[in-house]
Amino acid sequence: MAFNAVEMADWQISEAAEENMPTPDEWRDKLGLQKDEMLPMGRLAKLDFLKIIDRLKDEPDGKYIEVTAISPTPLGEGKSTTSCGLMEGLGKRGVNVGGALRQPSGGPTMNVKGTAAGGGNSLLIPMTEFSLGLTGDINDIMNAHNLAMVAMTARMQHERNYNDEQLKRLTGMRRLDIDPTRVELGWIIDYCAQSLRNIIIGIGGRYDGFTMQSKFGIAVGSECMAILAVIRDLADLKKRLNEITVAFDKSGKPVTTGDLEVGNAMTAFMRNTINPTLMCTAEYNPCMVHAGPFANIAVGQSSIIADRVGLKLFDYHVTESGFAADIGFEKFWNVKCRFSGLKPHVSVLTSTIRALKMHGGGPKVVAGIPLDDSYTKENLELVEKGCANMVHHINTIRKAGINPVVCINRFYTDTDAECAVVRKAAEAAGARCAESKHWELGGDGALEFADAVVDACNEENEFKFLYPLEMKLRDRVEMIAKEVYGADGVSWSAEAESKAKMLEADSKYDDFATMMVKTHLSLTHDPVLKGVPKGWTLPIQDILIYSGAKFLCPCAGTISLMPGTSSNPAFRRIDVDVENGKVTGLF
């Protein structure tokens, strides 16, 4: 039975649904798992994926469904909500369905965007655990990442304080001669902390560290999180954590975590992160949580591990990609699928009337400030103009050989006439289209949507990558900019072009994935430009090197790897009932 999503907060719906949530033992029976394949952790459990994969290795895979979206407003357009709603709708049809979503960051949770748990009757439970650390993966990633920084800064201090003979005698270490102006890594924290974007460390005496400029990024943007998203097993994790480039030495040679002899200890911190956490929707459809968000500055995909498990356990497996199709789907398509060898059956393009109105020229949408009336009252002209953004994303997905399903993530203020405009535009672009009221009605509101996805899954596609691995980095960026973003071309800063030439000349980077870093709020590098801008050039300012994940990350525009906290953040409304310990105010 659906709860009153209009009158109840998400945390209240979650609390009510949790009364009948299956226990880990009940989940084990429901999923047909062996006792040693589940690792109970309070009300939750992790899945021992290696044991599950090994036992089911000869079983056929289920249908593979990816969920992405049009270019969003700053409020987000409900990919997690749509993913949960699709699972609930398929569940109502009697289908064996499950999914994989990403773990939310404490930054948005305590800021303005919320927990990314879904919403209304289409959310993950238990919401409090999901929102406040879950089973500790992000904390383990922070410890592993920051340990690498501790190792590097301590090494720089000791190398400054001792000559070569003393260094060898006292520490057994060789001199790495790290260039303090070419440090790739920074520190991480899982909050939106703009005051930590640029810092000075090591102020004090010779025993207080090495004085230099440093920085913080948000934890889920860490290379350690990127590695978790793409690994295949513990051995792969250990290998990659030893290959992270932390800096360059004064001769220009990379200095890695392996050189610092810290990668194995980092693996010890992250050993438990490799197993997905099992949760469920408010209608008790199983869903794994693994890896993290922020596809604008990171990979932003639920993990390959979770998808491999889900495809063995479920007949239909739903996985989520971060932000819009120009970012999340592009990385799913050309990076994640290339790494995993998995082929999707269909991609769902989440669309909202609200976002389409914004792209059609509607008033500015600002998180934390009430929406203008034009977003809650019928305005067919704004919707029709905004559909160009949706059609652009449809065409991007079709370039991968997939015919998408457009899901109109319908809110209770949207009108039939507005939805009809969207359906007409989507179908004219060659896509299937379905309305879904999963937020308001749960699975009962998602039946048309579920049926459209099943039909699409039964249709053969011709999945293909946008570019071959043999293509050079700058050519790949040019192709992504033109074919996915709609740019006329690419401009490179002197620093970025010099770095690109260095990387292209070194064969060890030939098979690295191209992981774009760009704003999610526009098809362009400029978050202000909405709709489908024409006549623009994509500026690349820098290239980040993620040598453990095997990513090269061209940075477009002035995007920051550390978001900022707003003037009216969510933490002001979060509280704990001291009588029973229940958390209130999450959304």
Summary of the structure (lengths in Angstrom):
residues: 587
radius of gyration: 23.6
end to end distance: 20.8
largest distance: 79.3
contacts: 2164
relative contact order: 0.16
helix: 41%
strand: 19%
